[in-house]
Structures are given as structure tokens and as C-alpha cells.
Amino acid sequence: MRIEIVYHSLSGNTRRVAELLRSRIEGLGDSADLVEVHDLHQYSTLTAYMIGAPRAMRGEVGAIDPAEIDLAGYDVVVVGSPVWAFAPTPAANGAVAALHGADGKDAVVFVTSGGAPGEAAERLGTALEQRGARVRGAVQFDRRDLENEERLAELVAIVTRPPSDG
Ligand SMILES: Cc1cc2nc3c(=O)[nH]c(=O)nc-3n(C[C@H](O)[C@H](O)[C@H](O)COP(=O)(O)O)c2cc1C
């Protein structure tokens, strides 16, 4: 199986989970590629709270680099986001919007948060479904426990499940 892991990360937590996921997937003999998306706004921690969080709450779709993400040849796409104001980040919404070939693709969501994720994972899953993806599930990580074995195993199991038919 080929798995594309697309994520946004401001302070590194979501990147850490994405990297752990890739190494677990590769350990099982599947292949995984990482795509980190960058918000063209280039938030500092301060502007992330002042400007980014209200945008996240409104569900805004941020302009990102790369502007397009091609899913051709991938069996599953994983989308990871930090939680901002109980929502996915504008850049993570931008990543979903940037996907090419999402229609009919199996998808998995993960988020990292400070412990109050709100509806972030559900909102990201809904955005993927609106692009035609089939969302298998979502896993939430607490930033104080990113290497939680149970959560990682759950995420790996969902991601590496053979693709559904049709
Ligand atoms: C602007 C901003 C808003 C945040 N809002 C929330 C929140 O609503 N709930 C929560 O539990 N954590 C919140 N956090 C904490 C982040 O979700 C958490 O630190 C996350 O792991 C950061 O991921 P990253 O290191 O990949 O950027 C917020 C952080 C920032 C910078």
C-alpha cells in the first residue's frame, strides 16, 4: 500500500506524529510519503492566536505551499492538523482543498491538541468527505503524550487497513 501523509504543523507536534506514523507504516512493509504544508501567512505564536485561531474557528481555507497535492498512485491519504480554537488550522483546510484525486479515496484524520480538541477532527473529516473522500476514522493526540502507544497503534491500524472496494 502507498500512503500519503499530508499535515500542517506550527510548533512540531503534528510533524512528530506524522513522522512516527510513517516509520510505523514502513516497519510494516508499506510505503508512506510525507507532505508538510506551510501557511503562506507564516504565523508566529502570537499571530497564530490573534489571527489564525479566529480564522480556524470560521473554517477558513488558507493559502498554502504546496498549492496542489496529487494523490495519484496512493491508496490512502492521511491528513493531520494541530487544533486551533477547537478547529483544524486554515492550512490544514487548505491541504484538503489542495488535494487532487480525493474523490473515492480512503482517508484518515489525526489532530494534535493541548487537550481540548473540540470538533476539530470531525470538521476535518467533513471537509474530506465534501471532497468525495471516504473517511475511515480519526485519532486525537495530546501534545503532552504524542508517543502514546495506544493512539499510535490505533492510527496505524486504521491507516494500513486494506482499502475498501468500489
Ligand atoms: C493559535 C492556537 C490555538 C490553539 N487552540 C487550541 C484549542 O482550541 N484546543 C487545544 O486543546 N489546543 C489548542 N492549541 C494547542 C495546539 O493544538 C497544540 O499545541 C498542537 O499540538 C500544536 O501542533 P503543532 O506543534 O503541530 O503546531 C492551540 C495552539 C495555537 C498556536
The ligand as an SDF file (V2000), in Angstrom:
LIG
                    3D

 31 33  0  0  0  0  0  0  0  0999 V2000
   -3.3930   29.5360   17.7720 C   0  0  0  0  0  0  0  0  0  0  0  0
   -3.5040   28.3040   18.6060 C   0  0  0  0  0  0  0  0  0  0  0  0
   -4.7530   27.8640   19.0360 C   0  0  0  0  0  0  0  0  0  0  0  0
   -4.8630   26.6840   19.7880 C   0  0  0  0  0  0  0  0  0  0  0  0
   -6.1120   26.2590   20.1700 N   0  0  0  0  0  0  0  0  0  0  0  0
   -6.2180   25.0990   20.8660 C   0  0  0  0  0  0  0  0  0  0  0  0
   -7.5070   24.5910   21.2420 C   0  0  0  0  0  0  0  0  0  0  0  0
   -8.5730   25.1280   20.9180 O   0  0  0  0  0  0  0  0  0  0  0  0
   -7.5600   23.4500   21.9700 N   0  0  0  0  0  0  0  0  0  0  0  0
   -6.4150   22.7800   22.3440 C   0  0  0  0  0  0  0  0  0  0  0  0
   -6.5110   21.7620   23.0070 O   0  0  0  0  0  0  0  0  0  0  0  0
   -5.1870   23.2180   21.9930 N   0  0  0  0  0  0  0  0  0  0  0  0
   -5.0610   24.3560   21.2540 C   0  0  0  0  0  0  0  0  0  0  0  0
   -3.8170   24.7830   20.8740 N   0  0  0  0  0  0  0  0  0  0  0  0
   -2.6450   23.9360   21.1540 C   0  0  0  0  0  0  0  0  0  0  0  0
   -2.2630   23.1160   19.8960 C   0  0  0  0  0  0  0  0  0  0  0  0
   -3.3890   22.4420   19.3570 O   0  0  0  0  0  0  0  0  0  0  0  0
   -1.2080   22.0450   20.2090 C   0  0  0  0  0  0  0  0  0  0  0  0
   -0.1030   22.6150   20.8280 O   0  0  0  0  0  0  0  0  0  0  0  0
   -0.7950   21.3350   18.9330 C   0  0  0  0  0  0  0  0  0  0  0  0
   -0.1890   20.1010   19.2750 O   0  0  0  0  0  0  0  0  0  0  0  0
    0.1540   22.1580   18.1000 C   0  0  0  0  0  0  0  0  0  0  0  0
    0.5520   21.4140   16.9630 O   0  0  0  0  0  0  0  0  0  0  0  0
    1.8930   21.7780   16.1520 P   0  0  0  0  0  0  0  0  0  0  0  0
    3.0500   21.6950   17.1180 O   0  0  0  0  0  0  0  0  0  0  0  0
    1.9710   20.7250   15.1020 O   0  0  0  0  0  0  0  0  0  0  0  0
    1.7250   23.1490   15.5990 O   0  0  0  0  0  0  0  0  0  0  0  0
   -3.6950   25.9500   20.1360 C   0  0  0  0  0  0  0  0  0  0  0  0
   -2.4390   26.4060   19.7020 C   0  0  0  0  0  0  0  0  0  0  0  0
   -2.3350   27.5670   18.9470 C   0  0  0  0  0  0  0  0  0  0  0  0
   -0.9760   28.0300   18.4810 C   0  0  0  0  0  0  0  0  0  0  0  0
  1  2  1  0
  2  3  1  0
  2 30  2  0
  3  4  2  0
  4  5  1  0
  4 28  1  0
  5  6  2  0
  6  7  1  0
  6 13  1  0
  7  8  2  0
  7  9  1  0
  9 10  1  0
 10 11  2  0
 10 12  1  0
 12 13  2  0
 13 14  1  0
 14 15  1  0
 14 28  1  0
 15 16  1  0
 16 17  1  0
 16 18  1  0
 18 19  1  0
 18 20  1  0
 20 21  1  0
 20 22  1  0
 22 23  1  0
 23 24  1  0
 24 25  2  0
 24 26  1  0
 24 27  1  0
 28 29  2  0
 29 30  1  0
 30 31  1  0
M  END
$$$$
